[in-house]
Amino acid sequence: MYSDQHTIAALSTPPGPGAIGVLRLSGPRALEIARSVFRPLGSRPLTDFAPRTLVYGDLLDSGGQAIDRCLCTFSRGPESYTGEDTAELQCHGSPIVLSLGLEALFALGARQAGPGEFTRRAFLNGKLDLAQAEAVGDLLEATGREGARHAAGQLSGALSQKIGRIYSALVDVMAHFHAVLDYPDEDIDPFRLEQLSRTLEEQMAGLDSLLATCRRGRQLTRGVNCVIVGRPNAGKSSLLNALAGYERAIVTDIPGTTRDTVEVQVELGGVPVRLIDTAGLRESDDPVEQLGVERSRRAMEEAELILVLWDGSSTVTEEDGALLQQALGLAPTILVNTKGDLPSAPIPFLNVTPMPPVVTISVKTGQGLSELEEAVTTLFPKPEDVPYGQLLTNQRQEEAARRAREALGRASEALKAGVTPDALLTDVEEAMAALGELTGQNIREDIVSRIFSKFCVGK
């Protein structure tokens, strides 16, 4: 059990005015401190109530004066989120009340919690493995329904269980080998090469299926990087505002209004998307507009999805066709004809193969916006055979799984080449160590610190 003699405290809800603000405590003196700053209505002290019971009473400042009427609950370790004694004060969301409440907690010996320190203590105390702890961060930052569902599934242990099955199969291989080698006089079946080969192949297949989820997992947590491009006044900023649901970008009839990239996070057809509005692509003598155009081109090169906008009310130019062709060479692309509420100009024959999805929209009437969402969903479908929670979501997880797969691949190739089975143990052990990094069984302290430093304070 992880042991830290410091009791930590933090505001675990966003700063600023709100309906509710939560002050959280964890550590050996959490209940003692909570009992000192919280006075239940009636004669019973806080710790006379059953754990995880909401108790109504007064929050006291460092001078013992009541500053709020609130609710308090506590849990005793190890039956708590962090595995330690914990307490939460659910106050009104007044910044001054919460500030005075924190001041009282610190005056009684609690210290300010660092980013992610509550979840880090839960990990170190064995309440969560590392994959589950990272899921807490993913859940906090989820920008869409699918991302939240995946994070919840991973938090429940879905990914850890899948990794655990692969790890357990490799443990069986190691245990059998050592039993045969260490106890030659015992009646233990020797390891058959066919059985070993089949076991390695099955675990490699499991890792292959896991690695195949990386792209989708990153998209669910980070969002699909979607760039909106087109000539000036093609309707790029209007489309971004329509999809965002508010006036995020400035819209005028003056060409060149957008000088820099503008970003907003949205969800299209269940797919979290990071929309990037760009400067209109055209030749310009204005040095500021030139910088904007250059940034637009760089954004296209980094895109995972490109929306090429053509003004459907004006004649399509060779530049429009060249832009579409360029986009198709960089990322999945959707051709969007804008201003569908206006009389449309004829579209010339397009010598483009394969032709991307084409959608006609009008941001004024809402025409075509649902079709645009459907087109995005078609390009980024949810894997039907992968349950929620069984996707790799970040580079650290992908690298560890890939190292495990490569180690098993080496072991399998060596076995086929006639290497004696006992010589394969090093590769199998390496694969197990890499899998241990996914769940935190084998991981350096500096990596743990880096992971939890990305969390919010109070989480």
N, C-alpha and C positions, 0 to 999 in steps of 0.2 A: 504493500500500500504506500502510495506517495505521501510524503509528510512535509508540510510546510507550516511552521509555527505562526505564520502571519495570517490574520483574518483579513480578507479583502472585501472591499465594498465598491459599488459603482452604480450610477444611473443606467438602467438597462433599457430604457425607452428613449426615443430621439429627444434631443434638447429642444427647448422652446415650449410655448404654451400648448396645452393639450387637455383632453378630458381626464386622462390617467397618466401618472408618472410612477415608475416602479424603481425602488431602491433595493438592491440585492446584496446579500452578505453570504460569505462562505468561509469556513475555517474553524479552528478549535474554539474560538470565543464568539462565534456567530450568535448563539442563543443568549449568551450573557449580555452582549451588546444590544441585541434586539429587545431584550427584556428591559434594558435601561432606558431606551428611547421610545418605547411603546407602552402605553398604559391602557389596558383593556377597560371597558366600561363594566363596572361591577367590582367585586372584591378579589376575584381569582387572578393570579399572575399569568402571564402568557404561557409559560411552560407547564401549567396545570392542564392546559387544553391538549387534546390529542393532536399528534403531528398531522400536517396537511389539512388542518381545519382553519377556515377563515374566521379571524377574530376581529371584532369591531372595537375601536378605541381611539385614543389620542396619540399623535406623533409629537414628541417633545424636542425642543431645541437643546443646545448645549448647556443652557441655563436652567433647564427643567420646565420651561414654559410651553404650553400646548400651542402648536402652530398649524395643526390640521387634524381633522377627524378622518380616519382612514381604516384600511383593513390590513391585517398582518397574518402571515402563515409561516410555519417553519417545518423543517424536516430534519431528522436525525440521521447522521451517517451510520452505516454506508448506504442506507435506503434513501438516497437523494440524487439529484442530477450530477453533482460533482463527486459524490461519495463521501463528502464531509458534512458536518452540521451546516445547514443553510437557513436563511430567513429572507422573506420578501415583504416589503412595506409598499402597499398599493395605495398611493396618495392621489390627491387631485393634482393635475398637471401644471401647477403654478411653478415657474422657474425659481422664484424666491423661496417657496416652501421646500422644493427639492434641494436647493442649494443649502438651506439651513439644516435640512435633514442629513445631508452628506456631511456637513460640518460637524454635526453631533456625533455621527458614526466615527469620524476621524478623531474627534476629541477623546473618544473612549478606546482608541488604540487600533482601529481598523486602518488599513492603508488603501490607497487608490488602486483598483485592479488595473492591470495592463490589458492591451487589446487581446481578446480571445482567452483571457486567463481562466474564466469559469469553465469553458469547454476544454481547455488544456488540462485543467485539474481532473475533469471527468475522464479524459483519455489516460492520463497518468495513473489514475486510480482504477482503471479497468472497467469503467462504466460504459465507455464507447471505444471502439477501435478507431484507427486513423481514418479509414474510409468513411465511417459514420461521422467522425468529427468534421471531416471536410464537407460532408453532406449538410451539416448545420450551416456552414458558410454559404454553400450553394443555395440553401433554402432562404437564407436572409437576402441574397442577391437575386433571387429568381425574378425574371421579368415577364414570364408567361405561365399559363396553366400547365403546359407540358413540363417545363423546367421545374416547377414546384412539385408536380407529381413525381417526377424522377427523383428529386432530392429527398422527398418523403420516403420513397421506396428504398433509397440507399441508406437513409437514416435508420430504417427498420432492420437493416442488415442484409438486404438482398444481394448486394455486390460482395459483401464479406462472405456470405454463404457460398456463392459461386467460386470465389477464390479458395475458400476453405476446402471445398471438395477436391480441387486440383492439388492443393497442398497435402491433403490427407492421403491421396493416392501415392504421392511421391514419398511421404513418410513410410507408407507400407513397403514400398520398394527398398528404402534404406534399411528398415527394420529387418526385413527378410534376409537381405544380404548379410547384415552384421550377425544375425542369428546363425546363419549357415557357417560363416567364417569363424565366429567366436565359440560355437558349440558344435564342433564336427562330430562328436560322439552321440549327439541327440538325434532322435528320429524326426528330422526336419526335411521336408521335401526340397530338393535343390531347385533353384530358380530356372525355369525353362526359358530359353531365348525367345520362343514365340510369344510367351506370356509377357515377358519384359518389353518386347517390341510393341505388342498391342497396347500395353499400359502407356508407353511413351507416346504412341500415336494418338491415343484418346486424349491425353492431357494437352498435347500440341493442338489438337482440334479445338479443345476448350479455350485455349489461349487465343487461337486464331479468331474464334467467334467473338471473344472479348475485345480484341484489338480492332475488329471491324466496326465496333460501336464508337470509336474515338471521335470521329468527325461529327456524328450526331450528338454525342455527349457534350462536346464543346459548343455546338450550336445552341443546345438547350440552355446552357449556363451563361454563355457569353453573347449569344444572339448571332444570327447570320449577318455578315457584313454586306449590306446592300447599298449600292451606289446608284443614284439617279442622275443620268446624264442626258444631254441634248443641247440643241442650239439655244441661244438666249430667247426668252419668252415662249419656250415650248411648254411651260406649265409645270416645271420641276418643283418650285417652291409651293405652288398651289396644291400639288399632289401630296407633298410632304405634310402640309398643314391638314389636308383632308384625312390622311391616314393617322396622323397624330391626334386629331380631334380638337386642336386649338391652333392659334396663330403662332407657330414656332418660328417661321421664316417670314421675312418681309416680302410682300408681293406688290409689284408695280408694273406698269406697262413700259417702263424704261429699261431697255436692254442693258445688261451688265449690273443690275441691282445687287445680285449675289456675288460677293467678291471673295468669300472664303467658304470652306465646307461647313455645313450646319448639320448637326446630328440629333437624332431623337430615337428613343427605344419604343417599339410598338410590337404588337402581335398580329400576324396575318395568317388566318386560317390555322391557328394553333401553333404557328412557327414564330418564335421570338426573333425579331429582326431589328438590327441597328441601321436605320435609314440614314443615309448621308446625302444631303442636297449639295450639289456642286455648282460652281460658276459655269455659265453658258460657254460652250466650246466654240470659239471663233477667234480669228486673228484680230488683234487690237494693238493700238499704239500706246494705250494707257498702261504704265508699268505696274500699277496695282492690280488691274484686271488681268494682266499677263501672269502675275503670281498666282491669282485665283485659278486661271486656266491650267497652269502647271500643277497645282495641287489637285485639280480635278482629274488630270491624267494619272497622277500617282495613286489617287484613290481607286481608279479603275483597275490598276495593276494589282492592288491588294484585295479586291472585292471577291466575295463568294457568290454574289448575285448582282447582276446589272440590269437596271430598268432603263432601256433606251427610249426616250420620249420623242415622238414626232408630233408636230403641230398638225392635227388632222384637217385644220381649216386652211392651210397654206400648202403650196406645192412642195413636194419632197425634192430635196436637192441631192447632188452627188455626195456632198459632205455628210448628209444624213445616212446614205447607204454605206459610206466608208466607215462611219462611226459604228453602225450596226455590225459590220464585218469585223471591226477591231474588237468590239465587245464579245462577240462570239468566240474569238480566239483566246479570251482571257478568263471567262467564267460563264456559268449558266446565265442565260439572258432571256428577258421578256421584252418584246416590242410593244410599247404602249402608245396608241394613237390618242392624243388628248383633244379636248374641246369638242367632244362628240355632240354637244348641243348646237353647234354651229354647222352651217352647210359644209360638207366635206369636199376637199379637193381630190382629184383622181390620184390614185397611188400607182406609180409606174411599175412595170414588171421588175421583180427583184430576183437577181441571179444569186440567191443565197441558199447554200446547202450545208447542213439541214436548216430548214426554216424554223425559227424559234416560235414559241407561243405568241400569239398576237391578241391584244385586248384593246378595245375602244372604250374610253372613259370620258366622263364629264364630271369635274369636281363640283360644278354648280348644281347638277341634278342628282348626283350620286350614281349615275349610269356607269356600269362596268366595274365598280369597286369590288363587288363581291366576286366577279369573274377574275379579277386580279388576284384576290386572295386564293381562289381555287387554283390558279396557275402556280402560285408560290407553293401551295401544299403539294401539288403534283411533282414539282421539282425537288422538294424536300420532304418525302413521305416518312411517316413514323414506322420504324421497323416493327412489323406485326408480331414477329416471333421473339422479340426481346422484351421481357417484363420490365415494368418501371423499377428503376433502381439498379439495373444490371448494365449500365453504360459507364465507360470510363470518361471522366469529365475534364481532366487537365493533363498537362504535359508530364508532370511527375508520375502520375498513374500510368500513362502510356509508356513512358520509358522503362519503368519497372517491369510491366507486363511484357514488353518487347525483349528485355534482357532475359527474362525467364523463358520465353519462347525460343530465343536463339540458343540458350544453354541446352534445352531439351533437343533442339535440332542437331546440335553437335553430338549429343549422346546417341541419338538415333542413327546418325550417319556412321559413327564409330562402331556401333553394334553391327550394322550392315557390312562394315569393312572387316569384321572378324575380330575386333578388339575384345579382350576378355571382359565379361560384365563388371568385375570389380574395378576395372579402370574407368568405368563410366560414373563412378560415385561422385567424383569432383564436379562434373557437369550437373548432375542431379542436385547436389548440395548448392551449387550456384543458383540454380533455378528456384530452389526453396528459399534461399536468402532474398532473391528479388521479389518473390511473392510475399515474403514477410515484410518487405518495405511497403507494400500496398496497404496492409492492415496495421502496420506499426510494430510488428513483432521484432523486426530488425531494422532500425533506422537511427541515423546520427542525430544528436541533440541540435545541431545547427539547422538541420532540415525541419525538425519539429518547431523550432523557434520561428523559422521563416514562414511556415504554414499558418501558425496562429497569429503572427503579426498582422496578417491581412484581415483579421476579424475586427468587428466593432468592439469598443470598450463596453463592458457590461454583458458580453455574450460568452 
